[in-house]
């Protein structure tokens, strides 16, 4: 849902081992070819294929680093409630500037958006926004001590790297490439890529029915990376047109509504919210990846990463005003009443000291 940027939004304004991890990951990825099923039950080339689960068991996940035996979503630091250099600098901000600066979305329905029916139209709300308020409360003692900066999908990593924000909480998938660019918290949500298309479309999911279809993805998204990789590997039907990319993921829904594209590929959690906004579209097929959202921070912000991880531990344990309560409020209507498929497994940590 599109909304005006309020006055307070001013545009978008060590974990040293992770770089080595990412290099090893990329080397592994080059050596381990993938074949996975599509949402409509076929392979990208239309022929028989090995399932992702079977291949992962046989060859190992290409994102699993042999030297460390861990996936990208597990490459984070152990929780700690202690302050450090990064947190001290945040707390040292004076007056009105003593706020946590967070990159968010303002157009993702039920994740980070402006509710036109809400009491204060200037306020952002949603699942990601709840988490931001929780982090601010823990670090600064005030859940509203936040300066939100709306950033497009393709600017999430630069915003962190350039110090324009302290962190990004914006349905951001943890993956092999990104862990070499920013530091991530432990996962706070589980999802997977899915296809969104008009209900009247003959598209059945991620597979052969995407032949000769125009597909929209967001620039810098895991959706585009997946389609691009599969197209190069011959695992996505060759005639699928993946050239349409946009800065913000919601722009794909607009392109779909205008008839400029035939389908959108994005995280299923976001696609479900978009389907709730537009009753003429629906999810097609099953998720064809497994992905986890994390909070992104600077690679050298070890104390902040540890603190956020501790906050996430407490947030998930909180039965009255925590993760489950936020899920029930924002996402149960568009995903499922049972949150089991969306809650990530117990976190693992790269090192414990």
C-alpha positions as CSV (number, residue, x, y, z in Angstrom):
1,X,0.0,0.0,0.0
2,X,1.5,3.3,-1.1
3,X,1.8,6.1,1.4
4,X,3.3,9.5,1.8
5,X,6.7,9.8,3.3
6,X,6.1,11.8,6.5
7,X,8.4,14.6,7.6
8,X,10.3,12.4,9.9
9,X,11.4,10.2,7.1
10,X,14.4,11.8,5.5
11,X,15.0,9.4,2.7
12,X,17.3,6.6,3.4
13,X,19.5,9.0,4.2
14,X,34.4,-8.2,14.6
15,X,32.3,-10.2,12.3
16,X,35.5,-10.4,10.2
17,X,35.2,-14.1,9.7
18,X,32.1,-13.6,7.5
19,X,34.1,-12.3,4.6
20,X,36.2,-15.5,4.6
21,X,33.0,-17.5,5.0
22,X,31.4,-15.9,2.0
23,X,34.5,-16.5,-0.2
24,X,34.4,-20.2,0.8
25,X,30.7,-20.3,0.1
26,X,31.1,-18.9,-3.4
27,X,33.8,-21.4,-4.2
28,X,31.5,-24.2,-3.0
29,X,28.6,-22.8,-5.0
30,X,30.7,-23.0,-8.2
31,X,31.5,-26.7,-7.6
32,X,28.0,-27.9,-6.6
33,X,25.3,-27.8,-9.3
34,X,21.7,-27.6,-8.2
35,X,18.6,-29.2,-9.4
36,X,15.3,-28.5,-7.6
37,X,11.6,-29.1,-8.2
38,X,9.3,-26.3,-9.3
39,X,6.1,-25.2,-7.8
40,X,4.1,-26.9,-10.5
41,X,5.8,-30.2,-10.0
42,X,8.2,-30.0,-13.0
43,X,11.7,-28.9,-13.5
44,X,12.7,-25.7,-15.2
45,X,13.6,-27.6,-18.4
46,X,10.5,-29.7,-18.2
47,X,12.4,-32.9,-17.7
48,X,12.8,-35.2,-14.6
49,X,14.9,-33.8,-11.8
50,X,16.3,-34.5,-8.4
51,X,14.5,-32.9,-5.5
52,X,16.3,-30.2,-3.6
53,X,16.1,-32.2,-0.4
54,X,17.5,-35.3,-2.1
55,X,20.4,-33.4,-3.7
56,X,21.1,-31.6,-0.5
57,X,21.5,-34.9,1.3
58,X,23.6,-36.3,-1.5
59,X,25.9,-33.4,-2.2
60,X,25.4,-30.9,0.6
61,X,23.9,-27.5,0.4
62,X,26.1,-25.1,-1.6
63,X,25.7,-22.5,1.2
64,X,27.1,-24.9,3.7
65,X,30.7,-24.0,4.4
66,X,32.7,-27.2,4.8
67,X,35.3,-25.6,7.1
68,X,32.7,-24.3,9.5
69,X,29.8,-26.7,8.8
70,X,27.2,-23.9,9.0
71,X,24.7,-22.2,6.8
72,X,24.6,-18.5,6.2
73,X,21.7,-18.0,8.6
74,X,23.8,-19.5,11.4
75,X,26.8,-17.3,10.8
76,X,26.1,-14.9,13.6
77,X,27.5,-14.1,17.1
78,X,26.2,-15.5,20.4
79,X,23.8,-13.3,22.3
80,X,24.9,-10.8,24.9
81,X,23.2,-8.0,26.8
82,X,26.4,-6.0,27.2
83,X,27.1,-2.6,25.7
84,X,30.0,-2.0,23.5
85,X,31.5,0.6,21.1
86,X,28.6,0.6,18.7
87,X,25.9,0.8,21.3
88,X,27.8,3.4,23.3
89,X,27.9,5.7,20.2
90,X,24.1,5.2,19.8
91,X,23.5,6.1,23.4
92,X,25.8,9.1,23.2
93,X,23.5,10.9,20.7
94,X,22.1,14.0,22.2
95,X,18.6,15.3,22.5
96,X,16.3,14.5,19.7
97,X,19.1,12.7,17.9
98,X,19.3,10.1,20.7
99,X,17.4,7.5,18.6
100,X,18.1,4.2,17.0
101,X,18.3,4.9,13.2
102,X,16.6,2.0,11.3
103,X,16.1,1.3,7.6
104,X,12.6,0.0,7.0
105,X,9.9,-0.4,4.4
106,X,6.8,1.8,4.4
107,X,5.0,0.0,1.6
108,X,4.9,-3.6,2.7
109,X,1.4,-4.4,3.9
110,X,1.5,-5.8,7.5
111,X,5.3,-5.7,7.6
112,X,6.2,-2.0,7.4
113,X,3.4,0.2,6.1
114,X,1.2,3.2,6.8
115,X,-2.4,2.1,7.7
116,X,-4.8,4.6,6.1
117,X,-7.4,3.5,8.7
118,X,-5.1,3.9,11.7
119,X,-5.4,6.6,14.3
120,X,-2.2,8.3,13.3
121,X,-1.4,8.1,9.6
122,X,2.1,9.3,10.1
123,X,3.0,6.1,12.1
124,X,4.5,3.1,10.6
125,X,3.2,-0.3,11.7
126,X,3.6,-4.0,11.0
127,X,5.6,-7.1,12.0
128,X,9.0,-5.6,11.3
129,X,8.1,-2.3,13.0
130,X,7.1,-4.2,16.2
131,X,10.6,-5.7,16.2
132,X,12.2,-2.3,15.8
133,X,10.3,-0.9,18.7
134,X,11.4,-3.8,20.8
135,X,15.1,-3.3,19.9
136,X,14.8,0.4,20.7
137,X,13.2,-0.3,24.1
138,X,16.0,-2.6,25.1
139,X,18.9,-0.4,24.0
140,X,17.5,3.1,24.7
141,X,14.8,2.3,27.2
142,X,12.1,3.8,24.9
143,X,10.3,1.8,22.2
144,X,9.6,5.1,20.3
145,X,13.2,6.3,20.4
146,X,13.5,5.4,16.7
147,X,14.2,7.4,13.5
148,X,12.8,5.4,10.7
149,X,14.4,5.8,7.2
150,X,12.5,4.4,4.3
151,X,14.9,2.7,1.9
152,X,14.2,0.8,-1.3
153,X,15.1,-2.9,-1.6
154,X,18.2,-2.3,-3.7
155,X,19.7,0.2,-1.1
156,X,19.5,-1.9,2.0
157,X,23.1,-3.0,2.1
158,X,24.6,0.4,1.0
159,X,22.5,2.1,3.7
160,X,24.2,-0.2,6.4
161,X,27.7,-0.1,4.9
162,X,27.7,3.7,4.6
163,X,26.4,4.2,8.2
164,X,23.2,5.9,7.1
165,X,21.3,3.6,9.4
166,X,22.3,1.5,12.5
167,X,20.5,-1.5,11.1
168,X,18.0,-2.6,8.5
169,X,14.8,-4.4,9.6
170,X,13.1,-4.9,6.2
171,X,12.2,-8.5,5.3
172,X,15.8,-9.0,4.4
173,X,16.9,-12.5,3.6
174,X,20.2,-13.8,5.0
175,X,22.2,-15.4,2.2
176,X,25.7,-16.4,1.2
177,X,26.6,-13.2,-0.6
178,X,25.2,-10.8,1.9
179,X,27.1,-12.3,4.9
180,X,30.2,-11.0,3.3
181,X,28.8,-7.5,3.1
182,X,27.0,-6.9,6.4
183,X,26.5,-8.7,9.7
184,X,23.2,-10.4,10.4
185,X,21.3,-11.3,13.5
186,X,20.0,-14.8,14.1
187,X,16.9,-15.4,11.9
188,X,13.6,-14.0,13.1
189,X,11.3,-15.3,10.3
190,X,11.2,-18.2,7.9
191,X,9.8,-18.0,4.3
192,X,10.6,-19.0,0.7
193,X,10.3,-17.6,-2.8
194,X,6.9,-18.0,-4.5
195,X,5.2,-16.9,-7.7
196,X,2.4,-14.3,-7.6
197,X,0.1,-14.0,-10.6
198,X,-3.5,-13.2,-11.6
199,X,-6.0,-15.8,-10.6
200,X,-7.0,-16.1,-14.2
201,X,-3.4,-16.9,-15.3
202,X,-2.4,-20.3,-16.5
203,X,0.8,-20.1,-14.5
204,X,0.9,-23.0,-12.0
205,X,4.1,-22.1,-10.1
206,X,7.8,-22.0,-10.6
207,X,8.3,-24.1,-13.6
208,X,7.4,-24.8,-17.2
209,X,4.2,-22.7,-17.1
210,X,6.5,-19.6,-16.8
211,X,7.4,-20.1,-20.5
212,X,7.1,-16.9,-22.5
213,X,6.0,-15.0,-19.3
214,X,7.4,-11.6,-18.1
215,X,8.5,-11.9,-14.5
216,X,9.1,-9.0,-12.2
217,X,11.5,-8.9,-9.3
218,X,13.1,-6.3,-7.1
219,X,16.7,-5.1,-7.8
220,X,19.1,-6.6,-5.4
221,X,16.6,-9.2,-4.2
222,X,17.2,-12.9,-3.6
223,X,14.3,-13.5,-6.0
224,X,16.2,-11.9,-8.9
225,X,19.4,-13.7,-7.9
226,X,17.6,-17.1,-7.9
227,X,15.9,-16.5,-11.2
228,X,19.2,-15.3,-12.8
229,X,21.2,-18.2,-11.5
230,X,18.5,-20.7,-12.6
231,X,18.3,-19.1,-16.0
232,X,22.1,-19.4,-16.5
233,X,22.1,-23.0,-15.3
234,X,19.2,-24.0,-17.5
235,X,17.0,-24.7,-14.6
236,X,14.4,-22.0,-15.4
237,X,12.6,-22.4,-18.7
238,X,14.6,-20.5,-21.3
239,X,11.8,-18.3,-22.7
240,X,10.9,-16.8,-19.3
241,X,11.7,-13.1,-19.4
242,X,13.3,-11.9,-16.1
243,X,14.5,-8.5,-17.4
244,X,11.9,-6.5,-15.5
245,X,13.4,-5.3,-12.2
246,X,12.3,-2.4,-9.9
247,X,13.8,-0.6,-6.9
248,X,11.0,-1.5,-4.6
249,X,9.3,-4.8,-4.4
250,X,5.8,-3.4,-4.2
251,X,6.4,-1.8,-7.6
252,X,6.2,-5.3,-9.1
253,X,2.6,-5.6,-7.9
254,X,1.8,-2.3,-9.7
255,X,3.4,-3.6,-12.9
256,X,1.3,-6.8,-12.5
257,X,-1.9,-4.8,-12.0
258,X,-1.1,-2.7,-15.1
259,X,-0.6,-5.8,-17.2
260,X,3.0,-4.9,-17.9
261,X,4.2,-8.3,-16.5
262,X,2.7,-11.7,-16.1
263,X,4.0,-12.7,-12.7
264,X,6.0,-11.6,-9.7
265,X,8.5,-13.6,-7.8
266,X,9.1,-12.6,-4.2
267,X,9.1,-14.0,-0.7
268,X,6.0,-15.9,0.0
269,X,5.4,-13.9,3.2
270,X,5.3,-10.7,1.2
271,X,3.4,-12.2,-1.7
272,X,0.6,-13.3,0.7
273,X,0.3,-9.8,2.0
274,X,0.1,-8.4,-1.6
275,X,-2.6,-11.0,-2.4
276,X,-4.5,-9.7,0.6
277,X,-4.4,-6.2,-0.9
278,X,-5.5,-7.3,-4.4
279,X,-8.2,-10.1,-4.6
280,X,-7.5,-10.6,-8.3
281,X,-4.1,-12.1,-7.7
282,X,-2.9,-15.2,-5.8
283,X,0.1,-17.3,-5.0
284,X,0.8,-20.0,-7.6
285,X,2.5,-23.2,-6.5
286,X,4.6,-23.9,-3.4
287,X,7.7,-22.1,-2.1
288,X,10.7,-23.2,-4.1
289,X,13.4,-22.0,-1.7
290,X,13.8,-21.8,2.1
291,X,15.0,-18.4,3.4
292,X,15.3,-16.6,6.7
293,X,14.9,-12.9,7.5
294,X,17.5,-11.3,9.7
295,X,18.4,-7.8,11.1
296,X,21.3,-6.4,9.0
297,X,24.1,-4.3,10.7
298,X,27.6,-3.2,10.0
299,X,30.1,-6.1,9.7
300,X,32.2,-4.7,12.6
301,X,29.3,-4.0,14.9
302,X,29.9,-7.1,17.0
303,X,28.3,-5.7,20.2
304,X,25.2,-4.6,18.4
305,X,24.8,-7.9,16.7
306,X,25.1,-9.7,20.0
307,X,22.7,-7.4,21.6
308,X,20.1,-7.8,18.9
309,X,20.5,-11.6,19.2
310,X,19.8,-11.4,22.9
311,X,16.8,-9.3,22.2
312,X,15.5,-11.9,19.7
313,X,16.0,-14.6,22.3
314,X,13.8,-12.7,24.8
315,X,11.3,-11.6,22.1
316,X,10.6,-15.1,21.1
317,X,10.2,-16.3,24.7
318,X,7.8,-13.4,25.5
319,X,4.3,-15.0,25.5
320,X,2.4,-11.7,26.0
321,X,4.0,-9.1,23.9
322,X,6.6,-10.9,21.8
323,X,7.1,-12.6,18.5
324,X,3.9,-14.7,18.6
325,X,1.7,-11.8,19.6
326,X,3.1,-9.7,16.7
327,X,2.5,-12.6,14.3
328,X,-1.0,-13.0,15.5
329,X,-1.7,-9.3,15.1
330,X,-0.2,-8.8,11.7
331,X,0.4,-12.0,9.7
332,X,-2.0,-14.7,10.8
333,X,-4.7,-13.3,8.5
334,X,-2.5,-13.5,5.4
335,X,-0.3,-16.5,6.1
336,X,-1.9,-19.0,8.6
337,X,-3.3,-19.1,12.1
338,X,-0.5,-21.5,13.0
339,X,2.8,-19.8,12.9
340,X,4.9,-23.0,13.0
341,X,5.9,-22.7,9.3
342,X,7.1,-19.2,9.7
343,X,9.0,-19.4,13.0
344,X,12.6,-20.2,12.4
345,X,14.2,-23.1,14.3
346,X,16.2,-22.4,17.5
347,X,19.2,-20.2,16.5
348,X,22.7,-21.5,16.1
349,X,25.8,-19.2,16.5
350,X,29.1,-19.0,14.7
351,X,31.0,-18.8,17.9
352,X,30.1,-18.7,21.6
353,X,32.7,-16.4,23.1
